[in-house]
Amino acid sequence: MGPRRLLLALEHIEERLRTLDAQIEQTSLDPRYASVVAALRCFRGIDTLTAMCLVAELHNFMRFESARGLMAYLGLVPSEHSSGGKEHRGEITRPATAMSVVSSSRPLALPPLPQHPQPEEAARGPARQNRRHRGQSHAPLHRRFNRMLERGMPRPKVVVAVARELTGFVWAAMRNHAA
């Protein structure tokens, strides 16, 4: 296959991805999903695609009685099967877990939000603006991430720990959103 055919194939794939993204965006506006997606998007690192993946995977956040239950369902709570001198630790295997890990690692590299809202933020109203700012600041996640790295923990473990904490924030927000 020549370079021209490879470029055409790549352009076709990119166009297909844009089409799928547009369809997901349109589906997220459906009344069944709109409010949940909007609430999830208040968290830095979670945009429409990640929110829709979480909604599709979890269906209903209310079925989890605790944040730990959601974390366990996502595979973010360490499991261990030990016998004698052998240890076996569980792995992250669920698709929603991958979304959580990706979402939690993105905010760590993003610059802090401005203290004063931008004009488009001010137009959203004070309640929405406060919730969005609170969800996007992730100051506790930044502090935890940096402390764990300074202690010498491997970055992948740190990212999973931050994903677990982000999952707790998301669970609490979704419980309050449903109430």
C-alpha positions as CSV (number, residue, x, y, z in Angstrom):
1,M,0.0,0.0,0.0
2,G,1.4,3.3,-1.0
3,P,1.7,6.5,1.1
4,R,-1.2,8.1,-0.7
5,R,-3.5,5.2,0.0
6,L,-2.5,5.2,3.6
7,L,-3.2,9.0,3.9
8,L,-6.6,8.5,2.3
9,A,-7.4,5.6,4.7
10,L,-6.4,7.8,7.6
11,E,-8.5,10.7,6.4
12,H,-11.5,8.3,6.1
13,I,-11.0,7.0,9.6
14,E,-10.7,10.6,11.0
15,E,-13.9,11.6,9.1
16,R,-15.7,8.5,10.6
17,L,-14.5,9.5,14.1
18,R,-15.9,13.1,13.6
19,T,-19.2,11.6,12.5
20,L,-19.4,9.3,15.5
21,D,-18.4,12.2,17.9
22,A,-21.2,14.3,16.4
23,Q,-23.7,11.5,16.8
24,I,-22.6,11.0,20.5
25,E,-22.9,14.8,21.0
26,Q,-26.4,14.7,19.5
27,T,-27.4,11.8,21.7
28,S,-26.2,13.5,24.8
29,L,-28.8,16.2,24.2
30,D,-31.6,13.7,24.5
31,P,-33.6,14.5,27.7
32,R,-32.8,11.1,29.1
33,Y,-29.1,11.9,29.2
34,A,-28.8,15.7,29.1
35,S,-28.9,16.5,32.8
36,V,-26.6,13.7,33.8
37,V,-24.1,14.5,31.0
38,A,-24.2,18.2,32.0
39,A,-23.5,17.3,35.6
40,L,-20.6,15.0,34.7
41,R,-19.1,17.6,32.4
42,C,-18.7,19.9,35.4
43,F,-15.6,17.9,36.3
44,R,-12.4,18.9,34.6
45,G,-11.3,16.1,32.3
46,I,-14.8,14.8,31.7
47,D,-16.3,15.9,28.4
48,T,-19.3,14.6,26.5
49,L,-17.6,11.5,25.2
50,T,-16.4,10.4,28.6
51,A,-19.7,11.3,30.3
52,M,-21.7,9.3,27.7
53,C,-19.3,6.3,28.2
54,L,-19.9,6.5,31.9
55,V,-23.7,6.8,31.5
56,A,-23.7,3.8,29.0
57,E,-21.5,1.7,31.3
58,L,-23.1,2.5,34.6
59,H,-26.7,3.1,33.5
60,N,-27.8,4.6,36.9
61,F,-25.5,6.0,39.5
62,M,-28.3,5.5,42.2
63,R,-27.7,1.7,42.2
64,F,-24.5,2.2,44.1
65,E,-25.1,2.8,47.8
66,S,-21.6,4.2,48.4
67,A,-18.7,5.7,46.5
68,R,-16.7,2.6,47.5
69,G,-19.3,0.4,45.8
70,L,-18.9,2.4,42.5
71,M,-15.1,2.3,42.9
72,A,-15.3,-1.5,43.3
73,Y,-17.6,-1.9,40.3
74,L,-15.1,0.1,38.2
75,G,-12.2,-2.0,39.5
76,L,-10.5,0.9,41.3
77,V,-10.6,-0.7,44.7
78,P,-7.6,-3.0,45.1
79,S,-8.5,-6.7,45.3
80,E,-6.1,-9.3,46.6
81,H,-6.1,-13.1,46.5
82,S,-3.4,-14.3,48.8
83,S,-2.5,-17.8,49.9
84,G,0.6,-18.8,51.8
85,G,3.5,-16.7,50.5
86,K,1.8,-15.9,47.2
87,E,0.1,-12.6,46.5
88,H,-2.1,-11.8,43.5
89,R,-3.4,-8.3,43.1
90,G,-6.4,-7.5,40.8
91,E,-6.1,-5.4,37.6
92,I,-8.2,-2.7,36.1
93,T,-10.2,-4.3,33.4
94,R,-13.5,-2.5,32.9
95,P,-14.0,0.0,30.1
96,A,-15.5,2.7,32.4
97,T,-12.4,2.3,34.6
98,A,-10.2,3.2,31.6
99,M,-12.4,6.3,31.1
100,S,-12.0,7.2,34.8
101,V,-8.2,6.8,34.7
102,V,-7.9,8.9,31.5
103,S,-10.2,11.5,32.9
104,S,-8.3,11.7,36.2
105,S,-4.9,12.1,34.5
106,R,-6.0,14.9,32.3
107,P,-6.7,17.5,35.0
108,L,-3.3,17.1,36.5
109,A,-1.7,18.7,33.5
110,L,-4.2,21.5,33.0
111,P,-3.5,25.0,34.3
112,P,-5.6,26.3,37.2
113,L,-8.8,28.1,36.5
114,P,-8.9,31.9,36.8
115,Q,-10.2,33.2,40.1
116,H,-12.8,35.4,38.4
117,P,-15.3,33.9,36.0
118,Q,-15.0,34.6,32.3
119,P,-18.0,36.3,30.6
120,E,-19.3,33.0,29.3
121,E,-19.1,31.5,32.8
122,A,-20.9,34.4,34.3
123,A,-23.8,33.9,31.8
124,R,-24.4,30.4,33.1
125,G,-25.6,31.6,36.4
126,P,-24.1,31.5,39.9
127,A,-25.2,28.0,40.9
128,R,-23.9,26.4,37.8
129,Q,-20.8,28.5,37.8
130,N,-19.9,27.6,41.4
131,R,-20.5,23.9,40.8
132,R,-18.4,23.9,37.6
133,H,-15.6,25.8,39.3
134,R,-15.7,23.5,42.4
135,G,-15.6,20.4,40.1
136,Q,-12.8,21.8,37.9
137,S,-10.5,23.0,40.5
138,H,-9.4,19.5,41.6
139,A,-7.0,21.1,44.2
140,P,-7.2,18.0,46.5
141,L,-6.4,15.8,43.5
142,H,-3.4,17.9,42.5
143,R,-2.1,17.8,46.1
144,R,-2.6,14.1,46.4
145,F,-1.0,13.4,43.0
146,N,2.0,15.5,43.8
147,R,2.5,14.1,47.4
148,M,2.3,10.5,46.1
149,L,4.9,11.2,43.4
150,E,7.2,12.9,45.9
151,R,7.0,9.8,48.0
152,G,8.3,7.8,45.1
153,M,5.1,6.0,44.1
154,P,5.0,4.9,40.4
155,R,3.0,7.3,38.2
156,P,0.5,4.6,37.0
157,K,-0.4,3.8,40.6
158,V,-0.8,7.5,41.4
159,V,-3.1,8.0,38.5
160,V,-5.3,5.0,39.6
161,A,-5.4,6.5,43.1
162,V,-6.5,9.8,41.7
163,A,-9.0,8.1,39.5
164,R,-10.4,6.4,42.7
165,E,-10.8,9.8,44.4
166,L,-12.3,11.4,41.3
167,T,-14.8,8.6,41.2
168,G,-15.8,9.4,44.8
169,F,-16.4,13.0,43.8
170,V,-18.4,11.9,40.8
171,W,-20.5,9.5,42.9
172,A,-21.3,12.3,45.4
173,A,-22.2,14.7,42.6
174,M,-24.5,12.2,40.9
175,R,-26.2,11.3,44.2
176,N,-26.9,15.0,44.8
177,H,-27.9,15.5,41.2
178,A,-30.5,12.7,41.5
179,A,-31.9,14.0,44.8
